[in-house]
Amino acid sequence: MTLSEDLRDELAQIVPARRCCRLAELSALFHASGAWHLREGTIAVHLDLVSSSGARRAFALLRDLGVRSEIRTYKRRAFDQATRYQLHVTVDDAAHAVLREAGVLSTSGAPLEAPAKRVVGRSCCRGAYLRGALLGAGSLSGPRNPHLELRAASGEGARFIAEVARREGVMLGVADRRTHAVAYAKGHEAIADVLALAGAGDTALQLEEHAVLAALRADANRLANADEANIERTARAAHRQLEAIRAVGVDALPAELAEIAELRLRHPSASLAELAAKARPPITKSAAHRRLRAVMKLVET
């Protein structure tokens, strides 16, 4: 399953306890995936959803609020022929009242681009609104270079989503597309914050775990590259030291230089610390470096 599917399945399991949260979630669902039609002088509406879990959640939400609906399926007209789900809502007096209360319809019965701020007046309702937006038309890619989008029919709707998140301390970008607009987040931390607000703790944790593992791998690669560079640098230095010792000759060196020179000849791949420990008595690494440097200066002069 994709991250988007995991996210929708997790969100669909959440059942808000408060009516205000149910209305906020329903509001976001209609603003994200609702389509309105005028048939024979009456308003008809349906929700177009990509997942069966989202369709079941929307159906249960409508039923709990006293709105009748019917689930239908169809094949998308695309190369993958994916199954889509539609909830056809009967807009009777009861449904009309609920949709007005949820900020989906105006008092005159016209569809609204975004709900009134009262719909997301509480923190719990703001989380519910983000959850509905994700269930209705959200997408999440990753876990590498993660990208989260919450789709809206218009720029006003996308800006409303961003404002809802901002009031909870999370910043979302807004972009206008050719046929719609989106509120979006990039990066593990920003996306995890949005998911946590919506109640998708498991998916947020999955992203955070990937971020930690990616950081550990990056650190391991840096250390491995640093070790490789150190080994290569040590090998080049040892090669130059060997050439200098052979050019001068051990017998021509003072006693303290001759000792380190002999140790280098016997242990051509040893580090300075290892050579220093083999001296009698042992010397410091810096002392071993100075003595070998002195041997090399004899060649340079």
For each residue, the residues with C-beta under 8 A, 3 or more apart:
1: 5 6 9
2: 5 6
3: 6 7 140 141 142 143 146 203 206
4: 7 8 138 139 140 141
5: 1 2 8 9 51
6: 1 2 3 9 10 202 203 206
7: 3 4 10 11 134 138 140 195 200 203
8: 4 5 11 12 50 51 53 54 134 135 138
9: 1 5 6 12 13 51 53
10: 6 7 13 14 199 200 202 203
11: 7 8 14 54 57 131 134 135 198 199 200
12: 8 9 51 53 54 56 57 135
13: 9 10
14: 10 11 131 199
15: 60
16: 21 22 25 124 128
17: 21
18: 21 22 124 125
19: 22 23 65
20: 23 24 121 122 124 125
21: 16 17 18 24 25 124 125 127 128
22: 16 18 19 25 26 61 64 65 128
23: 19 20 26 27 65 98 101 102 103 119 125
24: 20 21 27 28 102 119 120 125 126 128 129 132
25: 16 21 22 28 29 61 128 129 131 132 135
26: 22 23 29 30 58 61 62 65 98 102 104 132
27: 23 24 30 31 102 103 104 115 119 129 132
28: 24 25 31 32 128 129 130 131 132 133 135 136 161
29: 25 26 32 33 34 47 58 61 132 133 135 136
30: 26 27 33 34 45 47 99 102 104 136
31: 27 28 34 104 112 113 114 115 133 136 152 153 157 160
32: 28 29 132 133 135 136 137 138 150 151 152 153 157
33: 29 30 47 48 49 136 137
34: 29 30 31 45 46 47 48 104 111 136
35: 45 46 47 48
36: 43 44 45 111
37: 43 44 45
38: 41 42 43 44
39: 42 43 44
40:
41: 38
42: 38 39 91
43: 36 37 38 39 91 109
44: 36 37 38 39 88 89 91
45: 30 34 35 36 37 88 89 91
46: 34 35 86 87 88 89
47: 29 30 33 34 35 55 58 86 87 89 136
48: 33 34 35 84 85 86
49: 33 54 55 58 84 85 86 87 135 136
50: 8 54 82 84 85
51: 5 8 9 12 54 55 85
52: 55 56 85
53: 8 9 12 56 57
54: 8 11 12 49 50 51 57 58 85 135 136
55: 47 49 51 52 58 59 71 85 87
56: 12 52 53 59 60 71
57: 11 12 53 54 60 61 135
58: 26 29 47 49 54 55 61 62 69 87 135
59: 55 56 62 63 69 71 87
60: 15 56 57 63 64
61: 22 25 26 29 57 58 64 65
62: 26 58 59 65 67 68 69 87 89
63: 59 60 66 67 68 69
64: 22 60 61
65: 19 22 23 26 61 62 98
66: 63 94 95 98
67: 62 63 89 90 94 95 98 99
68: 62 63 89 90 92 95
69: 58 59 62 63 87 88 89 90
70: 87 88 90
71: 55 56 59 85 86 87
72: 85 86 87 88
73: 83 84 85 86
74: 83 84 86
75: 81 82 83 84
76: 80 81 82 83 84
77:
78: 81 82
79:
80: 76
81: 75 76 78
82: 50 75 76 78
83: 73 74 75 76
84: 48 49 50 73 74 75 76
85: 48 49 50 51 52 54 55 71 72 73
86: 46 47 48 49 71 72 73 74
87: 46 47 49 55 58 59 62 69 70 71 72
88: 44 45 46 69 70 72
89: 44 45 46 47 62 67 68 69 95
90: 67 68 69 70 95
91: 42 43 44 45 95 96 99
92: 68 95 96
93: 96 97
94: 66 67 97 98
95: 66 67 68 89 90 91 92 98 99
96: 91 92 93 99 100 105 109
97: 93 94 100 101
98: 23 26 65 66 67 94 95 101 102
99: 30 67 91 95 96 102 104 105
100: 96 97 103 104 105 106 107
101: 23 97 98
102: 23 24 26 27 30 98 99 115 119
103: 23 27 100 112 114 115 116 118 119
104: 26 27 30 31 34 99 100 111 112 115
105: 96 99 100 109 110 111 112
106: 100 109 110 111 112
107: 100
108:
109: 43 96 105 106
110: 105 106
111: 34 36 104 105 106
112: 31 103 104 105 106 115
113: 31 153 154 156 157 160
114: 31 103 156 157 159 160
115: 27 31 102 103 104 112 119 120 160
116: 103 119
117: 120 121
118: 103 121
119: 23 24 27 102 103 115 116 125 129
120: 24 115 117 125 126 129 164 167
121: 20 117 118 125
122: 20 125 126
123: 126 127 168
124: 16 18 20 21 127 128
125: 18 20 21 23 24 119 120 121 122 128 129
126: 24 120 122 123 129 130 164 165 167 168 197
127: 21 123 124 130 131 168 197 198 199
128: 16 21 22 24 25 28 124 125 131 132
129: 24 25 27 28 119 120 125 126 132 133 161 164
130: 28 126 127 133 134 150 161 164 165 194 197 198
131: 11 14 25 28 127 128 134 135 198 199 200
132: 24 25 26 27 28 29 32 128 129 135 136
133: 28 29 31 32 129 130 136 137 138 150 152 161 183
134: 7 8 11 130 131 138 150 198 200
135: 8 11 12 25 28 29 32 49 54 57 58 131 132 138
136: 28 29 30 31 32 33 34 47 49 54 132 133 151
137: 32 33 133 150 151 152
138: 4 7 8 32 133 134 135 148 149 150 151
139: 4 148 149 151
140: 3 4 7 146 147 148 149 191 203
141: 3 4 145 146 147 148
142: 3 145 146 147 191 207 210
143: 3 146 188 206 207 210 211
144: 210 214
145: 141 142
146: 3 140 141 142 143 186 187 188 191 207
147: 140 141 142 184 185 186 191
148: 138 139 140 141 184 185 186 190 191 194 195
149: 138 139 140 182 183 184
150: 32 130 133 134 137 138 158 161 172 182 183 184
151: 32 136 137 138 139 158 180 181 182
152: 31 32 133 137 155 156 157 158 160 161 180 181 182 183
153: 31 32 113 157 180 181
154: 113 157 158 180 181
155: 152 158 159 174 176 181
156: 113 114 152 159 160
157: 31 32 113 114 152 153 154 160 161 181
158: 150 151 152 154 155 161 162 174 175 176 181 182 183
159: 114 155 156 162 163 174 181 183
160: 31 113 114 115 152 156 157 163 164
161: 28 129 130 133 150 152 157 158 164 165 172 183
162: 158 159 165 166 171 172 173 174 183
163: 159 160 166 167
164: 120 126 129 130 160 161 167 168
165: 126 130 161 162 168 170 171 172 183 194 197
166: 162 163 169 170 171 172
167: 120 126 163 164
168: 123 126 127 164 165 197
169: 166 193
170: 165 166 185 190 193 194 197
171: 162 165 166 185 190
172: 150 161 162 165 166 183 184 185 190 194
173: 162 183 184 185 186
174: 155 158 159 162 181 182 183 184
175: 158 181 182 184
176: 155 158 181
177: 180 181 182
178:
179:
180: 151 152 153 154 177
181: 151 152 153 154 155 157 158 159 174 175 176 177
182: 149 150 151 152 158 174 175 177
183: 133 149 150 152 158 159 161 162 165 172 173 174
184: 147 148 149 150 172 173 174 175
185: 147 148 170 171 172 173 190 191 193 194
186: 146 147 148 173 190 191
187: 146 190 191
188: 143 146 191 192 207 208 210 211
189: 192 193 211
190: 148 170 171 172 185 186 187 193 194
191: 140 142 146 147 148 185 186 187 188 194 195 204 207
192: 188 189 195 196 204 207 208
193: 169 170 185 189 190 196 197
194: 130 148 165 170 172 185 190 191 197 198
195: 7 148 191 192 198 200 201 203 204 207
196: 192 193 199 200 201 204
197: 126 127 130 165 168 170 193 194
198: 11 127 130 131 134 194 195
199: 10 11 14 127 131 196
200: 7 10 11 131 134 195 196 203 204
201: 195 196 204 205
202: 6 10 205 206
203: 3 6 7 10 140 195 200 206 207
204: 191 192 195 196 200 201 207 208
205: 201 202 208 209
206: 3 6 143 202 203 209 210
207: 142 143 146 188 191 192 195 203 204 210 211
208: 188 192 204 205 211 212
209: 205 206 212 213
210: 142 143 144 188 206 207 213 214
211: 143 188 189 207 208 214 215
212: 208 209 215 216
213: 209 210 216 217
214: 144 210 211 217 218
215: 211 212 218 219
216: 212 213 219 220
217: 213 214 220 221
218: 214 215 221 222
219: 215 216 222 223
220: 216 217 223 224
221: 217 218 224 225
222: 218 219 225 226
223: 219 220 226 227
224: 220 221 227 228
225: 221 222 228 229
226: 222 223 229 230
227: 223 224 230 231
228: 224 225 231 232
229: 225 226 232 233
230: 226 227 233 234
231: 227 228 234 235
232: 228 229 235 236
233: 229 230 236 237
234: 230 231 237 238 271 272
235: 231 232 238 239 269
236: 232 233 239 240
237: 233 234 240 241
238: 234 235 241 242 264 268 269 270
239: 235 236 242 243
240: 236 237 243 244 296
241: 237 238 244 245 264 292 295 296
242: 238 239 245 246 264 265 268
243: 239 240 246 247 299
244: 240 241 247 248 295 296 298 299
245: 241 242 248 249 250 261 264 265 295
246: 242 243 249
247: 243 244 299
248: 244 245 252 253 261 295 298 299
249: 245 246 252 253
250: 245 253 258 261 262 265
251: 258
252: 248 249
253: 248 249 250 257 258 261 295 298
254: 257 258
255: 258 259
256: 259 260 291
257: 253 254 260 261 291 294 295
258: 250 251 253 254 255 261 262
259: 255 256 262 263 279 280
260: 256 257 263 264 275 279 288 291 292 295
261: 245 248 250 253 257 258 264 265 292 295
262: 250 258 259 265 266
263: 259 260 266 267 270 275 278 279
264: 238 241 242 245 260 261 267 268 270 275 292
265: 242 245 250 261 262 268
266: 262 263
267: 263 264 270 274 275 278
268: 238 242 264 265
269: 235 238
270: 238 263 264 267 274 275 278
271: 234 274 275
272: 234 275 276 285 288 289 292
273: 276 277 285 288
274: 267 270 271 277 278
275: 260 263 264 267 270 271 272 278 279 288
276: 272 273 279 282 283 284 285 287 288
277: 273 274 282
278: 263 267 270 274 275 282
279: 259 260 263 275 276 282 283 288
280: 259
281:
282: 276 277 278 279
283: 276 279 287 288 291
284: 276 287 288
285: 272 273 276 288 289
286: 289 290
287: 276 283 284 290 291
288: 260 272 273 275 276 279 283 284 285 291 292
289: 272 285 286 292 293
290: 286 287 293 294
291: 256 257 260 283 287 288 294 295
292: 241 260 261 264 272 288 289 295 296
293: 289 290 296 297
294: 257 290 291 297 298
295: 241 244 245 248 253 257 260 261 291 292 298 299
296: 240 241 244 292 293 299 300
297: 293 294 300 301
298: 244 248 253 294 295 301
299: 243 244 247 248 295 296
300: 296 297
301: 297 298
